[in-house]
Every structure is written in structure tokens, then in C-alpha cells.
Amino acid sequence: MWFFGPSFGVEKGIPVVYERPDSISILSDQEALSKLPRYFAILQRKAIAKFQLAKLIPCDYKSSDDLEALWNIHDDALKEFLEILESKTEEALKEEWKRKKDNLPKKNLLTLKRDIAWRLLESCIFCERKCRVNRLKGQRGFCGLDEKAYIASVFHHIGEEPELVPSFTIFFSRCTMVCVYCQNWDISQFLRGENISAARLAQVIDEEWRANRIRNTNWVGGEPTPNLHYILDVLVLQRESVPVVWNSNFYMSEETMKLLIGVVDVWLPDFKYGKDECAIRLSAAPRYFEVVSRNHKIANQYGEMIIRHLVLPNHVECCTKPILKWIAENLDLSRVRVNVMKQYRPEYQAHRYKEIARRLTHEEWREAITYARNLGLSLTM
């Protein structure tokens, strides 16, 4: 399951892939460095990943506490966490974490997030559909998952944005949306994969980080959202300060977003549709723009972002331009990169939908990229 490429190396103390020269040149790209400063500081071992810092915040709670009480404790602890992150220097936080990492409070902000996530499985509201099924009893909602996490593959991904490569990528099976053109339809729409213990995965991630072979842990799918409880299990057990990348369709509930604040270092959302009619028709996702734009605003408050938008054939006017304009007008662009993607190909059931049953033309992509540049967006690819 683990793929080790022969062309990995280290530049400026940071892992690179020699087959991707842009994974090296990005380390000197001042625009990229200015948009994702904390992420690059973690790579340089000058800052600590947020989930590890969350372990420093003690939380006094009991397993018998009701969910409302746990949320109240969480909100107070998260406020303390954010205030500390804002008031202390990265050097001070790093020294505190190094001093305490072998004697962390047994109940802390991260364990509380994990315990709340497991409690939510009794009436699952991880995604915006809020099926409220009891996954602990084997009930399955829209995503088709019980409490187990089914991992389709784990490998060093060298096809991501240059800021992220090499990325240690965990692909989960199943999804909270049904995109008719999904390029990972074999795992997003079908249940397959292994149940890897959280302890084993945490151990492997730590080993890869110590060996200087990865820049981050990239949680993706399918979709990571239904697997939040498992992901938090892994992070609680991790020893090393590996940046967390949340690679998601962003069709999450506000509760999930709250649990991810103080955990995610780089948000990597898809922003697919500028028009709800397109989202319903092509992904069976009602209230899409309301939900996903809300979550983009929340993420923008609490971390650095690389926003992906896959340009669809015949959807430049209805989706691409409204999305790019919304990003430019509604987000703090000082910590946002945008990837206007031209990789669309008609996969899965796309041939049934005339307007997307072909590849993107060069003219369509040029129109999209020119529009993004004119808006002043910081572009990556």
C-alpha cells in the first residue's frame, strides 16, 4: 500500500520530488510563501502543526457529560487555543510543545474534538445532509458508511499543487456527493478499501515525516468528512508535527467545521458550482452555494487555503466566473491561493449529460484563467 518513489530528495530541509521541478522552485516563490506562511514555517520546523498545539489545552470533561456540555467545554477551550495562537510567537509555541509533548494532558482540546466526533456518530451530522442515522449501530445514511473508515489507498502523491508535493495522501472510500463526472468514481461511489487501525496509520505518518519524505498528510477521498472521527483518532495518536491538509468537497456541517478549527493547517476545498441548479443536477447537492460559500468563509478565518475550481465545459458563465468573483469579493486573499483547474475529462456518467460530455476546450480554460488573473487572485496549479 505504501509507494516510495525513487526521485525524492530534500531542498532547504524540505522534501521535494525531482520529477516535479516546481516542487523545488515553489520554495523560493515569494507569492506562495506569503500566502501560506505558517504552512511553510511548519515544513521548516519553525512552527508546530495546529493539531499538536491543541493537545496543549487541558479540558475537564467526563464521558458521561451530555453533548451540549461537551460543546460548551469545547467552545471555551477553542477560544483559549485561538487566543494563545494569536498572542504567542511561533518560537514560543514550538518550545512549549517540545517541552510538554511527552507529558500532555490526557484530556485536551484534541481528545475532546475526537470524543465529540464519536458522539455525533450516534446521530450523524458530519455533512450538510444531516442524515441523523446511528452509524455506531450499523445504520448508513447518504454516504453509505457505518462507523468504519474504508481506506482505498495511501501513497505519496506527486500530482498535487507544488506547495503540497510530496503529499502523503489517504484516499477514503465513499462520498457525501454524487458527481456524475467524478474522476475517482470507483472509490467515491462504491464501498471498498481496507480498515487500517488508527495506531498503524499514525505510526506510518510519523515515520514518513521523520524520514523527511512528506510535506503533509492529505485527507481526501471520496470524501474525508464522514471519516472525521477516525481522522481525529489518528491525530490524537500522532507524535510528529505534520501539517494537516483537508482535501474536501466542503459540503460539511457547521459542527464539522467547528471540530476542524484548530486541526487543519491548509484547507484544500473544491468549489464546484456557482449555481445551485448545476449542483443539484450534476452532484445531487441541494443548497450547494449557501453551504460551501459559508464553509469557505469559516475556513478563511482560521487558516490558509488553496481553493480548487475545476472548470467544466459549458459552465464558465454559470459557475466559474461567479465562483471566482465571489472568492475575490468575500475572502481575505492574503492567505488564499486558487487553482483554476483544466483537468476535466468526461468520466463516470458524464456521457449522459450533453454539456459536459466532452473535454474542456483551451479557449474555455483561457477565458477562466484570464478572468481569475483580472480579479487579482493568486494562482497556483
C-alpha positions, 0 to 999 in steps of 0.5 A: 500500500505504501509507494516510495518513489525513487526521485525524492530528495530534500531542498532547504530541509524540505522534501521535494520530488525531482520529477516535479521541478516546481516542487523545488522552485515553489520554495523560493516563490515569494507569492506562495510563501506569503500566502501560506506562511505558517504552512511553510514555517511548519515544513521548516520546523519553525512552527508546530502543526495546529493539531499538536498545539491543541493537545496543549489545552487541558479540558475537564470533561467526563464521558458521561457529560451530555453533548451540549456540555461537551460543546460548551467545554469545547467552545471555551477551550477553542477560544483559549487555543485561538487566543494563545495562537494569536498572542504567542510567537511561533518560537514560543509555541514550538518550545512549549510543545517540545517541552510538554509533548511527552507529558500532555494532558490526557484530556485536551482540546484534541481528545475532546474534538475526537470524543465529540466526533464519536458522539455525533456518530450516534446521530450523524451530522458530519455533512450538510445532509444531516442524515441523523442515522446511528452509524455506531449501530450499523445504520448508513445514511447518504454516504453509505458508511457505518462507523468504519473508515474504508481506506482505498489507498495511501501513497505519496502523491506527486500530482498535487499543487507544488506547495503540497508535493510530496503529499502523503495522501489517504484516499477514503472510500465513499462520498457525501456527493454524487458527481456524475463526472467524478474522476475517482468514481470507483472509490467515491461511489462504491464501498471498498478499501481496507480498515487500517487501525488508527495506531498503524496509520499514525505510526506510518505518518510519523515515520514518513515525516521523520524520514523527511519524505512528506510535506503533509498528510492529505485527507481526501477521498471520496470524501474525508468528512464522514471519516472525521472521527477516525481522522481525529483518532489518528491525530490524537495518536500522532507524535510528529508535527505534520501539517494537516491538509483537508482535501474536501468537497466542503459540503460539511456541517457547521459542527464539522467545521467547528471540530476542524478549527484548530486541526487543519493547517491548509484547507484544500476545498473544491468549489464546484458550482456557482449555481445551485441548479448545476449542483443539484443536477450534476452532484445531487447537492441541494443548497450547494452555494449557501453551504460551501460559500459559508464553509469557505468563509469559516475556513478563511478565518482560521487558516490558509487555503488553496481553493480548487475550481475545476472548470467544466465545459459549458459552465464558465458563465454559470459557475466559474466566473461567479465562483471566482468573483465571489472568492475575490469579493468575500475572502481575505486573499492574503492567505488564499491561493486558487487553482483554476483547474483544466483537468476535466475529462468526461468520466463516470456518467458524464456521457449522459449529460450533453454539456459536459460530455466532452473535454474542456476546450483551451479557449474555455480554460483561457477565458477562466484563467484570464478572468481569475488573473483580472480579479487579482487572485493568486494562482497556483496549479 
